[in-house]
Amino acid sequence: LPHYLHDTVTLEVAKRGIHVLCEKPVTVNYQRSQALVDDLKALNNGAKVAICFQNRLNASVIELKRILQEEDTTDIVAVKGLVAWYRGEEYYEEKPWRGTIEEAGSGTIINQSIHTLDLLHYVIDDQWVDVRASVHNILDYDIEVEDSANADFTFEKGAHGLFYATNAYYGNDSVELQVVTKQSRYTIKDNKLFNDEWQCLAEDAKLPDSKIYYGPGHQDCMEQFYKAINEDTNDYCSVADALPTMEMIDAMKRSSKENKRI
């Protein structure tokens, strides 16, 4: 479904007591995402609603989060996310809603690179405090949404966050995620986790005939959700869990529009 229908359809299905695994994003902005959280809470009918942030379940991400929680517990100095992908003009001509603010919400930061933006705060288990961002276009497409964005985040515990994403590269290159602590540096690149000596610490699973730059976690995400339903647990990415990422997207857009730190 187009982004603007994610929340409305999810709520209508949940009203019937049916569990929902909703593809990212929650909807087109933070305000509507928060409204969905409130509406689902008011239902209180047992319907579980998960958001498909499947890259949280990549082996590289799981191992990085474990290391930061159990082994290298020194202060986190910085976190960086880089996404260099490509979307041709035909991508927006095929489905025009993708290029509109009203129906898509944003461009690359809500569609292609949202997973990497999500991992910035998820892997370090910290909340953003402020951001200065530029959300813009460097391609000459007839679209309302951005094809590129960069941002400088400050996190609550003092970490510096750098984010850059574009749909203007030659193709879909490997996503990079890096965390720097006072002790070491950890980098996810080419679906592998490396330490500062470039020793491989973990590698994501590969699925035949899949687009590996998406990450291999869709199946894991579905299996996790089915397990949560069968065992009646909350072990999945809920709408509330996805709120910080939606808030980051809105803050980046506002910072760019107002040309100031938010």
N, C-alpha and C positions, 0 to 999 in steps of 0.2 A: 504494500500500500504506500501511497505518497505520505511523506512525513506528517502532513497536517491531519491525516486521518488516524494516525497511530493511537492517540489518546482517546478519541471519541469512540472508535471501534472497540478498543480494549475495554473501556468502561461498559459499553453495551453488552459485551460478551460476559464480563465479570459479573454484571447484574444478574445474569442467569446461572450464576454459580459455577461457571466454567473457568478452568485454569487457563492462563494466557502466557505464552512465551512471545514477547514482542521484540521485533528487530529494532536495533538502534536507528535513530534517536528516540527518546521517549515521545517527543513531539517537536514543534518548531521553536519553542523557547522555554525558559525556566519557569515563567509564571504559569503556563499551562501544565508544565510538568508537576509543579507543586500542587496545583489544583487536582490533578489526577491522584496524587498521594492522598490528599484530603478526602476525595470522593471514595476511593477504595477503602480507606479507614472507616468512613461512615457506613459503608455497606456491611462490613463485619460479617460476611457470609461464608468465609472459609475459602474463597477463591484466591488462588495464588497467582501473582503477576510478576514475571521475571523480564528483565531487559537483557538482550543478547550482546553483552560485552565479552565476547568469547575469548579475546586475547588475554583476559585475566587468567585463563586456564591453560595457556601455553606453558610447556615445561620450563622454558627459559625464565618466564615471569614468575612462576611458582617458586623456582629455585632462588631467584634473586630476592624475592620477598622473604623467603626463609632465611637466607644469609643475613639480611638486614635485621631480622628479628631475633636470630639465635646466635650468630657468629660475630659479625662485624656490627656491633651496637654503638660504635662511635658516632659522633654527630655527622649528619648528612650536610655536606657543603653545597652540593649542586645536583640538579637533575635536568636532563636535556632530552628533547624529543625531536626527531627530524623525519619528515615524510616528503619524498620527491616522487610524485606519480604523474600520470598523464591522463587527461580526459579531452578528447577531441570535441569539436563543435557539434558533431553528429550525436554525441552523448546527450546533449541538451535538446537537440532537435527531435530526437526519438521520443523523449518524454519531457515536454516543455516545463512541467511543474518543477523539475530539478533546477531550473534557472531562475525561479521566482522566490522572493523573500516570503511572500504570504504562504506559499505551499511547501517550500523546502526549509525555510527558516534561515539558512545560510548555505554556503557552498562547501568548500573543502573541510572547514572546521566542524561541520555537522554531518557531513556525508563520508568523505574519504578518510580524513585524519582524526576523526573523533576518538577512535580506539587509542591512539597514541596520546592524545590529550588526556584521556581518562587514566592512562597508566602513569602519567606524571605524578598525580596525587596518590594513586592506588598503591604503587610499589613502595613509596616512602611513608605511607600511612599518615599523611599530613594534609592540612587544609590550606588553601591559598588565602593570602591576606590582601594583596593588591596586585594590579597588573597594568602594564603599559603595552598597548598592542597597536598594530597596523593591519587592517583587514582590507585587501585591495585586489585589483586585477592587473595582470601584466600581459594577458592575452586579449586580442581584439574580438572577443565574442559578444554577441548581443544577448547578455544575461544580466540579471540584477544581482546575483550572488557573487561572492568573491572566488577567485581561483587560487589566491595565495594569501598567506597570513604569517605574521611573526609576532611573538609576544615575550615579554620579560615579566616573570612572576616572582613574587616574594611569598614564601610559605611561613606558616605560624611559628615553626621551630627555627627559623632563620635561613633555610635553604634558598638558594637562588635557582629559579627555573627558567630555562630557555626553550622556546618552542618555535619551530619553523615548519610550514607545510605549503606545498604547491601542487597544482595539477598541470603545471606547465613544463614538466620535464619531458625527456624523449620517450619514456615508458614508465612502468611501475617498478621502481627500484626498491631494494630492501629498506624496511623501516629501521631506524636506529633509536635506541633508548639507552641512556647512560646515567648512572648514579655515581657521584663522587662523595666518598666519606673522608674523614680525617685519617683513616687507615689505608684506604685503597680506592680503586676505580673499577667499576663493573659496566660492561658494555654488551648490549644485545644488538647483534648485527647478523644478517643472513640467517636469521632464525636460530642463532646460537648465543649462549651467554659466555662471555670471556672475562677473566680477571685482568689486572693491569699488566700482567706479563703475557697476555693473549693466550692463556691456557683455556681450553674449552671446558666449562663447568656443567653445561647442560645444552641439550639440543632438542628443538621442537620435533614432534612427529610429522611425518610427511604423508599426505593422502594422495593416492594416484589420481591423476586427471583433475586435480584441484588447483586453484589459483593460489600458489603458496604465499604470495604477498598478502593475502587476506589473513593468513594464520590458519592453523589446523584445528582450531578449538570449537568449531560449530557443533560437531558431533558430541564432543565432551560437554558442551553447554546444554545440549538437549538431554543427554543422559543424566547430567547433574539435576536438571529440573524434574525429569521423570522420577528420579530417586527421591527427591524432596517431596513429590506428591505421594508416592507410595509409602514413604516412611513418615509423612506429615512433619517435615522439618522446614526451616527457613534458610537452608543452605543453598542460596542462589542469589544472583544480583537482582535485588528488588528495585522498584521505581525510586524509593527513597535513597538507595545506594547510588543510583545514577544521577541524583540531583546535583552533587558538586560539579560534575562535568557539564551539565546543562547551564549551571550558573557561570562557569568559566567562559563558555561560549558567549553568553549574553554580555558578560563584562568585557570581553575582547572587542565585541562589536561596538559597545558603548564607548570604550576607550578610544577606539579608532575614530568614531564619529565626532567625539568631543575633543579629541586631541589632547588628552590628559590621562594621568594615572587614576585608575578606579579602585 
